[in-house]
Amino acid sequence: MTIKLSKAGKMPCRSWSLEAIKTCPAAIGSDGQLVDACKGCYATTGNYRFPNVKAPRIHNKSDWKRNDWIADMVAELDNDRYFRWFDSGDMYTLGLAEKIYKVCKATPWVKHWIPTRMHKFPKLAKTLAKMNKLPNVVVRFSSDSVVGETVKGKYTSTIIPSADTPTRAEICGAYANNGKCGSCRKCWDKEVPLIAYPAHGRTMNKLIHNLNLAA
């Protein structure tokens, strides 16, 4: 089997990803339903529904279990300087998280950004802390909120209704830049503790509209 990476149109770098929702145990709330941030998940719509986009994500769920996967990932990242883990999916098991840690540790020339909701599970706490101690890694704990509520953590992120929403966070500027990161690298920056992503997409905007009406 071979390493299969992807590159979202917005991103300035490549990514290693899995299927959304199916590999996201932390997307399910205590009520058994998707948390708000996952109800409007972009990775279940648009191009993510195409077979050629789904195929590498399905492949990766088996591929990471290979004995040679860590070495192969390190070799694959030889020329990368920035890398994003999970433009869809999450590190759904401790075994996967430990392997990602080893890849990050073995590639100090790469700045790794790892967004995750798996901070909810105590069994991953030690591994996530180890990752964040690496100088080239930022593990951002994702909030379930779509109205700017935050979670505890050294590096975190949340969703806000719009770029005009008052917040103490650094606001992602991609959606004022044709949906692209451009030269911005705040998500990878250890000097940026909290990032807010303005909501985008019809499903997410409808969700926020309904929440505001309910409030």
C-alpha positions in Angstrom: 0.0 0.0 0.0 1.1 3.6 -0.6 0.8 6.9 1.1 -2.2 8.9 -0.2 -2.3 12.6 0.6 -4.8 15.2 -0.5 -4.8 19.0 -0.9 -7.9 21.1 -0.2 -8.3 24.0 -2.5 -8.0 26.5 0.4 -4.8 25.1 1.8 -1.2 26.0 1.1 -0.1 22.5 1.8 -0.9 18.8 1.6 -3.0 16.8 4.1 -3.5 13.3 5.4 -7.2 12.7 6.0 -9.9 10.1 6.8 -13.7 9.9 6.1 -15.7 12.6 8.0 -18.1 11.5 10.7 -17.2 7.8 10.4 -13.8 8.5 12.0 -15.0 11.3 14.3 -16.3 9.7 17.5 -16.1 13.1 19.2 -18.5 14.5 16.7 -21.3 12.8 18.7 -22.6 14.7 21.7 -24.0 13.3 24.9 -27.5 13.2 23.4 -26.3 10.9 20.7 -26.6 13.6 18.0 -23.9 15.4 16.0 -22.6 18.4 17.9 -23.4 21.8 16.3 -20.0 22.3 14.6 -20.3 18.9 12.9 -23.9 19.3 11.7 -22.7 21.6 9.0 -19.5 19.7 8.2 -18.1 20.8 4.8 -16.5 17.4 4.4 -19.8 15.6 3.9 -20.9 17.9 1.0 -19.6 19.2 -2.4 -16.5 17.6 -3.8 -16.1 15.4 -0.7 -18.9 13.2 -2.1 -17.0 12.3 -5.2 -15.5 8.7 -5.4 -12.0 10.0 -6.3 -12.1 12.2 -3.2 -13.5 9.6 -0.9 -11.1 6.8 -2.1 -7.9 8.0 -0.4 -9.7 8.7 2.8 -11.1 5.1 2.8 -7.6 3.8 1.9 -6.0 5.7 4.8 -8.1 4.1 7.4 -6.4 0.8 6.7 -3.0 2.1 5.5 -1.9 3.7 8.8 -1.9 0.3 10.5 1.0 -0.9 8.4 4.4 -1.5 10.1 6.1 0.7 7.5 3.6 3.6 7.6 5.6 5.9 9.9 8.8 5.5 7.8 6.8 5.9 4.5 5.1 9.1 5.9 8.5 10.6 6.9 9.9 9.9 3.5 6.8 11.4 1.8 7.2 14.6 3.7 10.8 15.1 2.7 10.1 18.3 0.8 7.1 19.6 2.8 7.4 22.6 5.1 3.8 22.8 6.2 1.4 20.0 6.7 -2.2 19.6 7.9 -3.6 16.5 9.4 -7.3 15.9 8.8 -9.0 18.2 6.4 -11.6 15.6 7.1 -11.9 12.9 9.8 -10.0 12.8 13.1 -7.4 10.6 15.0 -10.1 8.2 16.2 -7.8 5.8 18.1 -4.9 6.1 20.5 -2.8 3.9 18.2 -3.2 6.4 15.3 -2.4 9.3 17.5 0.8 7.7 18.7 1.9 7.0 15.1 1.2 10.6 14.1 3.3 11.8 17.1 6.2 9.7 15.8 5.8 11.1 12.3 5.8 14.6 13.6 8.8 14.0 15.9 10.8 12.5 12.9 10.0 15.5 10.6 11.3 18.6 12.5 11.6 20.5 9.2 7.8 20.3 8.8 5.3 22.5 10.7 2.3 20.3 11.6 -1.2 21.5 12.3 -3.6 19.0 13.9 -7.2 20.1 14.5 -9.1 17.6 16.7 -12.1 17.0 18.9 -10.4 14.0 20.5 -9.3 16.2 23.4 -12.7 15.1 24.9 -11.3 11.6 25.6 -8.9 11.3 28.6 -7.1 8.3 27.1 -5.6 10.6 24.4 -4.5 13.4 26.8 -0.9 12.3 27.3 -0.3 11.8 23.6 -1.8 15.2 22.6 0.3 16.9 25.3 3.4 15.2 23.8 2.5 16.4 20.4 2.1 20.0 21.6 5.5 19.9 23.3 7.2 19.4 19.9 8.4 22.7 18.6 7.0 22.0 15.1 3.5 20.9 16.1 0.3 22.7 17.0 -2.6 20.5 18.1 -5.7 22.7 18.1 -8.6 21.6 20.3 -11.8 22.3 18.4 -14.9 23.7 20.1 -18.3 22.1 19.3 -19.8 25.6 19.1 -20.8 27.6 16.1 -21.4 30.8 18.0 -17.9 31.4 19.4 -17.9 29.3 22.6 -14.4 28.1 23.4 -12.8 25.1 25.1 -9.8 24.8 27.4 -6.4 24.1 25.9 -3.1 25.6 25.0 -4.1 25.9 21.3 -7.8 26.0 20.4 -10.3 27.0 17.7 -14.0 27.8 17.4 -16.6 28.8 14.8 -18.2 32.2 14.8 -21.4 33.3 13.0 -19.5 35.9 10.9 -16.2 37.7 10.6 -17.9 40.6 12.4 -18.7 38.6 15.5 -16.9 40.1 18.6 -14.2 37.7 19.7 -10.8 37.7 21.4 -9.6 35.2 18.9 -7.5 35.6 15.8 -10.1 35.5 13.0 -9.3 33.3 9.9 -9.1 35.6 6.9 -9.5 32.9 4.3 -13.2 33.7 3.6 -12.3 37.3 2.8 -9.6 36.0 0.4 -11.6 33.9 -2.0 -11.6 31.0 0.5 -7.8 30.6 0.5 -5.1 30.9 3.2 -2.8 32.9 1.0 0.3 33.7 3.0 -1.4 33.2 6.4 0.0 30.5 8.6 -1.8 31.3 11.9 -3.2 27.8 12.3 0.4 26.5 12.6 1.6 29.3 14.8 2.4 28.6 18.5 2.1 32.3 19.2 -1.7 32.2 18.3 -3.6 30.4 21.1 -7.1 30.8 19.7 -8.5 31.0 16.1 -12.0 31.7 15.1 -13.4 30.5 11.8 -16.3 32.5 10.3 -19.2 30.1 9.4 -19.5 29.5 5.7 -21.7 27.3 3.5 -25.5 27.1 3.2 -25.9 24.3 5.8 -23.8 26.0 8.5 -25.4 29.4 7.9 -28.9 27.8 8.2 -27.9 26.1 11.4 -26.7 29.3 13.0 -29.8 31.1 11.8 -32.0 28.5 13.6 -29.9 28.7 16.7 -30.2 32.5 16.8 -33.9 32.2 16.4 -34.2 29.7 19.2 -32.1 32.0 21.5 
